[in-house]
Amino acid sequence: LLKTKQIRKMISSYVGENAEFMRQYLSGELELEFNPQGTLAERMRAGGAGIAGFYTKTGVGTVVAEGKEHKVFDGETYMLETGIVADLSIVKAWKADASGNLVFRKTARNFNPPAATCGRTCVAEVEEIVPVGSLEPDQIHLPGIYVHRLIEGKHEKRIEQRTTRAAA
């Protein structure tokens, strides 16, 4: 019997201050690929739309471009990025109806829709599930066809890092 260590791959534009993430990366349990934030969003959107790849100038000449195909268009160098298709996508929405139609609030609308569409299976955690027909059609940000599971969750809304100082 061969016992192998499973290595997971993470594609990210920012990893934050997560101690467990850092431990896994430093121990070799997690492989990390950095992408500029806009490129990451476009890779997810492309994967969800069935687009295999696209060319971008972002990252050319940096470590991000190492090992990637380059091509010149109109005298400018671009590199090939592939669309992302994930086995599982997990998103957070404000509200959903029982069919999985989602409404996002504020900046949650930036990355959650492309993340949802690029997953073969999408799980959406929402603050509230309402009956079908309760959502105004023009207010739906992601159609339920992309959502496979709904979870209603109640959480404390925290900020990433709280900094305070004494009153003067």
N, C-alpha and C positions, 0 to 999 in steps of 0.2 A: 504494500500500500504506500502510495505517495501522499504525503500531507502537504497541501499547498496553501499558501496564505492568499486570500482573496483581496485583490487591490481594486478599489473603486476609483473611478475617474470623475473629477469635478471640473466643470467649466464655469469660470466666474470672472466678474470684472472687479469685485471687491470682496474681501473675506472678513472684514470687520475685526472685532476683538473677541472672537469665540475661542476660548481655551481648548475645548474639545476638538475643534477643527484643527487648531495648531498642533495638538498632540498627535492626531492621526496623520497629518502631513509630515511632521518631523520623524515619525516612526516608520514611514513608508507604507502605511495602510491606505493612504489616499494619494492619488496622482492628481496634480493640479495643472490646468491650462488656463492662463489668463487671457482675457479678451477685452478690448476696449468696450465700454458699456453700450454704445450705439451698435457696434458690430455684433455683440452678443444678442441684442434685441432683434437685429435683422436676421441673424442666423436662426433664431427661434421662429420668427415670422416666415422665413423661407421654408424651413422644415415643415411647418404647419400648412403651408400653401403647396407643398409638393415640389418646391424648387430645390434642385440638388446642390446648387452653388451659385456664387456671384463674386464679382471682382470689386475690391475696395482699395482706396489709397491709405486708409487708416491703418497704422501699424507698420507700413513699409519702412524698411531701414532700422527696425527695432528687433528685439528678441522675439516678439510676437510673430514676425515674418519668417523666422528660421524654419526651413524645411517645407515651405509652402510654394506652390507654383506662382510665378510672376509673369506678367504680360504687360506690354506697353500699348497704350491707347493714346493717340494724339500727342505723343511725346512724353506722356506721364506713365510712371510705373504703378501698376496695381497688383494686388495679390489675390489669389483665389481663397475664398472662405466657403466652407460647406454648410448646408442647412443642417439644423439640429433636429433629429427625431428621437425623442426620449421614450423609454419604456413606460415611465410614470411621470406625470406632472402634478404638482400639488399647488393649488392657488388659494388665495384668501379673497373673498368677496364680501360686500356689505349685505346684499340681499339676493335671494334666489326664489324662483317659484318652484313648485314640485317637479317641473319638467327639466330643471337645471338651467334655465335662462338666468344669467347673472347680471347684477348691477354692482359696479365698483365705485368706491368713493375716492375722490381726490387723486393723489399720485398712485394709488393702487391700480389705476387704469393704464399706467405706463407699460408695465412688464407682465402683468397677469394675463391679459388676453393672448399675447403671442406664446407665453409659457403654456397656457391651456391648450392651444391648438397644436403645439408640437409634440404633445404626449399621446402615445397610443392609448393610454388610459389616463384620464384626468379626474382627480379627486378635488372637489371644491369645498373648502370650509367656509361657511357663511355665518353671519350674525343672526340672520332671520330667514326662515323659509315661509313663504306666503302661498296661498292657493293659486293654481293656474288661472290666468286672466287678471290677476291683481296688479301686475306690472304694466305700466304704460309701454306699448311696443317701441316707441321712439327712445325710451330710457334704457332699454336692454343693451348692454355693452358686449355681451358674448352669448350667442344662441346656445341653447341646451344641447344641441347635437354634439358639441365638443365635450360635454360633462358626463362622466359615467357614474360618479358617486357624489352624493351630497352629505356633508356633515354639518350639523348646527352646533356651533361652539360659542361658549361665553367666556371671554377673557378679560383680564385686566389690560387696559391699554397703557403700555409703558413706553418711555422714550429710551433710546439706546444707551445714553450715558447722561446722568443727571449731574449738573455742576451748580453749586450754590455758593454764595459768599455771605458773610455776616452783614447785617444792615449797618449803614454808616452812623 
